Amino acid sequence: MSTAINSESNSYTKTITVAVLLALLLIFSFTSLRHETWLRLYEFFLWLETTPFGVIGKTWGAVFAVVEAVHLLAMALLGGAVIVSDARLLGWCFTEVPAGEIQDRAHKVFKIGLAVVLFTGVFMACGVAGKIYWLPVFWYKMLALATGIFFVFFIRRPMLKRDLDELNPRVVKLVAISSLLVWATVAATGRWIGFAGS
Amino acid sequence: MINEFLLDFAHWMEAQQYSQMLVAGYYSYSWLEATHVLTLMVSIGSLFIIDFRMLGLILTDVPASKLADRLHKPMIIGFVIMFITGALLVYAKPVETIQSLWFRMKMILLVLAFINAWVFNARMKAASGSWNTDSVAPKSLRNGAIISLVLWCGVVTLGRYIPYDWVDCGITNNTTILWAAGCVEQLNAL
């Protein structure tokens, strides 16, 4: 009984936290705060170009190209993990294997892919920081990435830690489709930075 | 001989109306390239998962042949989209692409990767049996998985290099590179 009450209050806390965060994000987006923050970040972006990553990225094109390739390969790995875990949630494959097992294993691969994507992404951003600062698509990508990370670690994972049979199948499918869309958006906006910057 | 033939073919493609339309369109080339690159998450993503499973690194609870069987469809769909968009990208900028050393090396690795995939599939079918539920596949399949990973990493890396002009026809004077890249006019001028 007390466990059920704790669990219920815990889920309310999470719901309230998400609602507050969304409200803060809306306030940030639709007030002058967003523009002021953007202006303040310019110095930081100029500083990024002076860091060792920035200097290497700007000086050695071959290193930058290799890091770009590793970034793409890590995105492929991340994509593979997302496909396996979401396809299982949608009931498209591996239905004979418990969903929890697939989620745990795929999440490990996902974390490796994400870590490499973030590391190589930061490296590349340092090399062209002064340029990407002015590109709206870069900020869309950052927003998509932050949404993806938040979605995975604060919504998807906590939800899937529960017994999936207890969850509404429609909610599980909705989460899987959202996950596929979020990561496709991250990849698409990332690719578009290259076009917008050239 | 082959370089002259390829260059003539590239010039013929470049003169086509649809080739010029693909480059002239404000977003068409970017959309093609974006689709080509993003489909990598489906095709090579699935391939990585299969290869890592064969090496016993991930999803060891799932029978290997079942994993390969289920991921086969998204992988093939991904590769088909990549080939169609890839062919259209070449069609849009034929001379530039055919005279790219990186593109030529990528094509060689691509052929090797497909030969490896064909051998790998044949071996997997021949070896189906007790190993299926083992965490690690037999040595011949593990070797195939390692070769596959190396070749596809090479394909992606060389693909990423294509836009870079380090060894383009007008940049380098090295005769071996000029020959390998098919820079017919530059070689004749030397």
Interface residues (C-beta under 8 A of the other chain):
Chain A: G61 A62 A65 V66 E68 A69 L72 L73 M75 A76 L77 L78 G79 G80 A81 V82 I83 V84 A87 C93 F94 E96 V97 E101 I102 R105 A106 K108 V109 W183 A184 A187 A188 R191 W192 F195
Chain B: S30 E33 A34 V37 L38 L40 M41 V42 I44 G45 S46 L47 F48 I49 F52 I58 L59 T60 D61 V62 K66 L67 R70 L71 P74 C153 V156 T157 R160 Y161 Y164 W166
